[in-house]
Amino acid sequence: MKTIKLFATFCAVVALCSSCLTGVGTDEDLYAPETPEIPADGELVLTATPTTIYADGEDFSTLKLTKGGVEITSDFTLYDGDNNTVSLPDMKFSTEKKGKYYFWASYGLDITETICIEAVEKLPDAPDAPDDDNPDKLNFKRRVLLIQFTGTGCGYCPSMTTTLRQIMSDTTSQKYNEKVVLAAAHRFNQDDPAYLEGAALDDAMGITSFPQVAVDMHTRTTYYNYGSVAGMLNSALSRVEAKAGIAAVSEWDEQTRTISITATVKAAQTEEFRIGAWLLEDGIYGRQSNYTSEQGDFNVHDCCIRLADSKVTSTDFSGHLLGEIEAGKTANHSFSLDVKSGWNIDNCRLVLFVTAPETRNGRKYFYVNNVVEMPVAGKIDYEYIE
């Protein structure tokens, strides 16, 4: 026993001397940064910045995996849209082939939502960002985004349409038409001439029955009476203040049938933001089913969403990531929208919205914080409170 103790002591001395000779245990190691602890109950999130790249083999998007806000750099698996494992050096993705590329990741027993990176040949030249005549102002007007889920085959949808017409034509002190931007997602039946293809907004917002409306991607209701919808709007307007404003310039190229947009988001407070652009068309004719006693013309449909350029995943249309913007600072984002030949550009307009994170049930979600409307070829300045 004594021999063992002496041997152990000898080994300890040798190890100590060895550390002195090799430099092990120097101040550099003592002060090495600790690896942050990964929260066990945090949400696993995969992001890509930017979400649109050139298909030139050089431009790239950087993927980032976090759990509970802490970045994960090892022991995870990355997959493509066909569920094949993927290896991306430095988490950077580039390609020479035009198209949409999907990715998701797993870490332990957790998996992320699927994200999309689009590779394009070349975006049309975007217009210059608009000037700000009031750079010191940060008190933006706030509007809410009201989305109607409807369709020509929905026999009870005329009741909701009647209520929304009353809301948007309200001449009382509420003046909802000055505070609300209305967009209609026709997702009930695919033979609807205004059917929204390629953007399952109903699935993304948990819509399981029609008619229904959602405000700011935050709250929804199936009740189509004036009081219920107005109450939801009032709650949305008071839920959060305007954290950002939007200015934009848009151009229409008739030859290529492309709308090019440069939007600028100005932060009223330091926050992480996303941005989206939707194309709306008015005056689309489609015979409407009507199982109600509502009177009026329901066969001409307005505010119909034709394009929704804000997809993050199949269940998230909260917009393209702008990152954190400091209060008083701005960030730009360019859009290129392809307009189909059957759409009447003279009846179209744009809706631009900015989303910001809010905590709900212990998790972070991006909800619409502000929204504006503008022509397909025109300009909109920041809307400040006088």
Secondary structure, 3 states (H helix, E strand, C coil): CHHHHHHHHHHHHHHHHHHHHHCCCCHHHHCCCCCCCCCCCCCEEEEEECCEEECCCCCCEEEEEEECCEECCCCCEEEECCCCEECCHHHEECCCCCEEEEEEEEECCEECCCEEEEEECCCCCCCCCCCCCCCCCCCECCCEEEEEEECCCCCCHHHHHHHHHHHHCCCCCCCHHHCEEEEEEECCCCCCCCECCCCCHHHHCCCCCCCEEEECCCEEECCCCHHHHHHHHHHHHHHCCCCEEEEEEEEEECCCCEEEEEEEEEECCCEEEEEEEEEEECCEECCCCCCCCCCCCCCEECCEEEEEECCCECCECCCEEEEEECCCCEEEEEEEEECCCCCCHHHEEEEEEEEEEEEECCEEEEEEEEEEEEECCEEECCCECC
